[in-house]
Amino acid sequence: MNKFIFVILIIFAGINSCLSQSYIDAGGIRIGGGEFGVTYKRLLESKWTIEGLATQSFKDRNKDLTIAILGEKHFPVLSRRLNIYFGGGIQAQFLGVKTDPTVSNGAGIAGIAGLEFTIDRLNISYDIKPAVYLLGGRSDFDSQVALSLRYVFTKRTFTVDWNKLKFWDGWFKKKEK
């Protein structure tokens, strides 16, 4: 019985480490850091996604619009439905209300690190997204911590070819006396 449980755990871990996301694409809302916006994630290959973000400030009167495109690498934790991810990309800031004539729209690089969980058609993530503006912007550095709620538009399905899993051959043979 112990061998059977061990084999099941190995198969479960192997399948889940190969398939990090349980979705192909998902989109929804993002809120945090005084900003509200939309987010869209698309699976590129096994453990890589691309995410597009568009957020607008609601806590101050500036109403700045921030757009980011980020590539993200996912690492499963316990199952393919729970992932730690990190990545980076580009970010642009479009100023809403200009109170200072010397300040202009900004462009720079952004990083991201977070944790996401998917259950059925709901994808929830919590992350931190620091950005450095190389050109313009209200400041040289910006950081945002946010919660994203996404609807899974396309679920990812997978099949297992049991004939390729040869490592368990012989485990269930009766021992000869």
Secondary structure by P-SEA (a helix, b strand, c coil): caaaaaaaaaaaaaaaaaccccccbbbbbbbcccccbbbbbbbccccbbbbbbbbbbcccccbbbbbbbbbbbbbbccccccccccbbbbbbbbbccccccccccccbbbbbbbbbbbcccbbbbbbbbbbbbcccccccbbbbbbbbbbbbcbbbbbccccccccccccccccccc
